[in-house]
Amino acid sequence: MTREAHAFWLRSPGKGEIRSATLPAPGPDEVLVRTLRSGISRGTETLVYQGGVPASQYAAMRAPFQEGDFPGPVKYGYLNVGVVEEGPSSLLGRSVFCLYPHQTAYVVPASAVIAVPDGVPPARAVLAGTVETAVNALWDAAPLVGDRITVVGAGMVGCSVAALLARFPGVRVQLVDADPGRAAVAAALGVEFALPAQAADGRDLVVHASATSAGLQRSLDLLAPEGTVVELSWYGDRAVELSLGGSFHSGRLNIRSSQVGTVSPARRGSRTFADRLTLALELLRDPAFDALITGASRFEELPDVLGRLADGTLPALCHLITYDGE
């Protein structure tokens, strides 16, 4: 039986469209998933939408089920929650998360989906890919009990990191962003908020996720001697300006990169990608993460929605995409 689906494609930088797709019949070790919700990973997906992925990073930036190539035409995305309509009995009828683009239905190996825990609604479950990034970052950062920690950049990733750090005993977390409106999100996550100029200094650890040179510079400025900045930002083809004078050398400050494409060396010998994603979904039992969902649009509106997210006329953290029948 032929099955038809529809998918969002970036035809060329700045121009998106909905295309039809023919789905194969699932094999014995595959699942047919009908999408319930997908989420737009605003920072990365708007960078892709604008054609900002440098040629040297085309291979590194491929999403697991991407079709086409940068800068386009390309089908890109990785925050998808759906229900299994055909597949192994252990998954049939279950809500699952998959690192799949925006598409109404799809067929993938059963091993590519993770069952969503009971009590985690589909809208919140789309954050699993972002919380997975936060988990990996904290494996890299290795915060200690009682640390003074700042997260600079209150986007999806920064807020996810702050939400997890709020669970650490004795840790004082401050979320820093240039948008005063992010104070409400910080309050919902249970952490302090500050504008960049008012941020507390003397920090043991700063996690940077603003994707700006100014944010990275401010992160360094906030460190205590021998402190570390864990850099999560993805800049694409944009240059970064940074002053390494002042206390950078005398204070023995550190900048360390973290990227979700590989499991942190701290856990690489004992955790798989599936383990990390399963943990992220378990952590999403906490309703505090609902503060990261800031809007929703229909699937058919995606070409316009991504354009508005990219040019800033639609402010958002995680913007949900809803599908027919839901």
C-alpha positions in Angstrom: 0.0 0.0 0.0 1.4 3.4 -1.0 1.5 6.0 1.8 1.8 9.7 1.2 3.3 12.2 3.6 4.3 15.8 3.5 7.6 17.3 4.5 9.1 20.8 4.9 12.1 21.5 2.7 14.4 24.4 2.4 14.5 25.0 -1.4 17.3 27.5 -1.1 18.5 29.9 1.6 15.5 31.9 2.8 12.9 30.0 0.7 11.0 27.0 2.3 8.2 24.9 0.9 6.1 21.8 1.6 6.7 18.8 -0.6 5.0 15.4 -0.8 6.8 12.2 0.1 6.1 8.6 -0.6 6.7 6.3 2.3 7.8 2.7 1.9 6.1 -0.1 3.8 7.9 -0.7 7.1 10.2 -3.7 7.3 10.2 -6.2 10.2 12.6 -4.0 12.2 11.1 -0.6 11.2 8.3 1.6 12.5 5.8 3.8 10.8 5.4 7.0 12.8 2.6 9.6 12.5 3.9 12.9 13.7 2.1 14.6 16.6 4.4 17.5 17.3 7.8 18.8 16.0 9.8 21.6 17.4 12.0 24.2 15.7 15.5 24.4 17.2 15.6 28.1 16.6 19.3 28.9 16.6 20.5 26.0 14.4 17.4 25.8 12.1 17.3 29.6 11.4 21.1 29.5 10.6 20.4 26.6 8.2 17.4 28.6 6.8 19.6 31.6 6.1 22.3 29.5 4.4 24.8 30.1 7.2 26.4 26.7 7.5 30.1 27.0 6.3 31.1 24.5 3.6 33.7 23.0 5.9 31.0 21.9 8.3 28.5 20.4 5.8 29.3 16.9 6.9 29.5 17.6 10.7 26.1 19.5 10.6 24.1 16.7 8.9 21.0 15.7 10.9 20.5 12.0 11.3 17.6 11.8 8.8 18.5 14.8 6.6 17.8 14.6 2.9 19.5 16.8 0.4 22.6 18.9 1.1 23.5 22.4 2.4 22.8 25.1 1.5 19.7 23.5 -0.3 17.5 21.9 -1.3 17.6 20.2 2.1 15.1 18.6 4.5 16.5 19.5 8.0 15.3 19.2 11.6 15.6 16.9 14.6 12.9 17.4 17.2 10.0 15.1 16.3 7.4 13.3 18.5 4.9 10.9 17.0 2.9 7.8 17.6 3.9 4.4 16.2 1.1 3.1 13.9 3.0 0.1 12.5 5.9 -1.8 14.0 7.0 -4.1 16.8 4.3 -4.8 19.4 6.4 -3.2 22.1 6.2 0.1 20.4 2.8 -0.1 18.7 0.6 2.8 19.8 3.4 4.4 21.9 4.5 8.0 21.6 8.1 8.2 20.6 10.8 10.8 20.0 12.9 10.7 16.9 15.7 13.0 15.5 13.6 13.4 12.4 12.8 16.6 10.3 9.4 18.2 10.0 7.2 15.6 8.2 3.7 14.4 8.7 4.7 10.7 8.8 7.9 8.7 8.3 9.4 5.2 8.3 12.6 4.6 10.3 14.5 1.7 12.0 12.8 0.9 15.4 16.2 1.5 17.0 16.0 5.2 15.9 13.0 6.0 18.2 12.9 6.3 22.0 9.6 5.7 23.8 8.3 8.9 25.6 7.9 8.2 29.3 4.4 8.2 30.8 3.6 11.7 32.1 5.6 13.5 29.5 3.2 15.2 27.0 4.2 15.3 23.3 4.6 19.1 23.4 7.2 18.9 26.1 8.9 15.7 24.7 10.0 17.7 21.5 12.6 19.3 23.8 14.4 16.0 24.2 17.0 16.8 21.6 17.8 20.1 23.3 17.9 18.7 26.8 20.2 16.0 25.4 22.6 18.8 24.4 22.4 20.2 27.9 23.1 16.8 29.5 26.2 16.4 27.3 27.3 19.9 28.2 27.1 19.2 31.9 29.0 15.9 31.4 31.7 18.1 29.8 31.5 20.8 32.5 31.4 18.5 35.5 30.0 21.1 38.0 30.7 20.5 41.7 28.5 20.9 44.7 28.4 24.5 45.8 29.7 25.9 42.5 28.8 29.5 41.5 27.6 29.0 37.9 26.3 31.4 35.3 24.6 30.5 32.0 24.9 33.3 29.4 22.2 33.2 26.7 18.6 32.3 27.6 17.7 30.5 24.4 16.6 26.9 24.2 19.9 25.4 25.1 20.9 27.9 27.7 17.5 27.5 29.5 17.8 23.7 29.4 21.2 23.9 31.0 20.0 26.3 33.7 17.0 24.0 34.4 19.3 21.0 35.0 21.8 23.0 37.0 18.9 24.2 39.3 18.7 20.6 40.5 22.4 20.5 41.7 22.8 20.8 45.5 24.2 24.0 46.8 24.7 25.5 43.4 23.6 29.1 42.8 22.7 29.5 39.1 22.3 32.8 37.4 20.8 33.0 33.9 22.0 36.0 31.9 20.4 37.5 28.8 20.1 40.9 27.1 16.3 40.4 26.8 14.7 41.4 30.2 11.7 39.3 29.1 13.7 36.2 29.8 13.4 36.9 33.6 10.0 35.2 33.6 11.4 32.1 32.1 14.3 32.0 34.6 11.8 32.3 37.4 9.8 29.4 36.1 13.0 27.3 35.9 13.9 28.3 39.5 17.1 30.2 38.8 18.2 33.9 39.2 18.1 36.3 36.2 20.4 39.2 35.4 21.1 41.5 32.4 24.7 41.3 31.2 25.8 44.5 32.9 24.4 43.3 36.3 25.6 39.7 36.2 27.5 38.4 39.2 31.2 37.8 38.8 33.7 35.5 40.5 32.0 32.4 38.9 33.6 29.0 39.0 31.9 28.0 35.8 30.1 29.8 33.0 28.2 28.0 30.2 27.9 30.2 27.1 25.0 29.8 24.7 24.2 33.2 23.3 26.0 32.7 19.9 27.5 36.2 20.1 31.0 37.6 20.5 29.7 39.9 23.3 28.2 37.0 25.2 31.4 35.0 25.0 33.5 38.0 26.1 31.1 38.6 29.0 31.3 35.0 30.0 35.1 35.2 30.3 34.8 38.4 32.3 32.6 36.8 34.9 35.0 34.0 35.7 36.9 33.6 39.0 40.7 32.7 38.6 41.1 29.3 37.0 37.4 29.3 36.1 36.1 27.7 32.9 33.8 28.8 30.1 32.0 25.9 28.4 31.2 27.1 24.9 27.9 25.7 23.4 27.3 28.3 20.8 27.2 27.5 17.1 28.3 30.5 15.1 28.1 29.0 11.6 30.1 31.2 9.2 30.2 34.3 11.5 33.5 35.5 12.8 34.0 35.8 16.6 36.0 38.6 18.2 37.4 38.1 21.6 39.9 40.0 23.8 42.3 37.7 25.6 44.2 40.4 27.4 43.4 41.4 30.9 43.1 38.5 33.3 42.8 35.7 30.7 46.4 34.6 31.2 47.1 35.8 34.7 43.9 34.2 35.9 44.6 31.0 34.0 41.1 31.1 32.5 39.8 28.3 30.3 37.5 28.0 27.3 36.2 24.5 26.5 34.0 23.5 23.6 31.1 21.2 24.0 29.1 19.7 21.1 26.3 17.1 21.1 27.5 15.3 18.0 29.7 13.0 20.2 29.1 11.7 23.7 31.2 13.6 26.2 34.6 11.9 26.8 33.6 11.8 30.5 30.9 9.3 29.7 31.8 7.9 26.3 33.0 4.6 27.7 29.7 3.9 29.6 26.9 5.7 27.8 25.5 5.4 24.2 23.6 8.1 22.2 20.4 6.2 23.1 21.3 6.2 26.8 21.8 10.0 26.6 18.5 10.6 24.8 16.6 8.3 27.2 17.9 10.3 30.1 16.9 13.5 28.5 13.3 12.2 28.1 13.2 11.1 31.8 14.3 14.6 32.9 11.4 16.1 30.9 9.0 14.7 33.5 9.6 18.1 35.2 6.8 20.5 34.1 9.2 23.4 34.6 10.4 22.8 31.0 7.0 23.9 29.7 8.4 27.5 30.1 10.5 26.8 27.0 7.5 26.3 24.8 6.6 29.8 23.6 4.3 29.4 20.7 2.8 27.0 18.1 1.9 27.0 14.4 0.3 24.6 12.0 2.6 22.5 9.8 1.3 24.2 6.7 2.6 27.5 8.0 6.2 26.4 8.4 7.6 28.2 5.3 6.4 31.5 6.7 7.1 30.7 10.4 10.8 29.9 9.8 11.2 33.1 7.8 9.7 35.1 10.7 11.9 33.3 13.2 15.0 34.0 11.1 14.3 37.7 10.7 13.3 38.2 14.4 9.7 39.2 13.8 8.5 36.1 15.6 10.3 35.9 19.0 10.5 32.4 20.4 12.4 29.8 22.5 11.0 26.5 21.2 8.2 27.1 18.6 6.0 24.0 18.2 4.6 22.7 15.0 1.2 20.9 15.2 -0.2 18.4 12.7 -3.5 17.3 11.3 -5.6 15.2 13.6 -4.2 16.8 16.8 
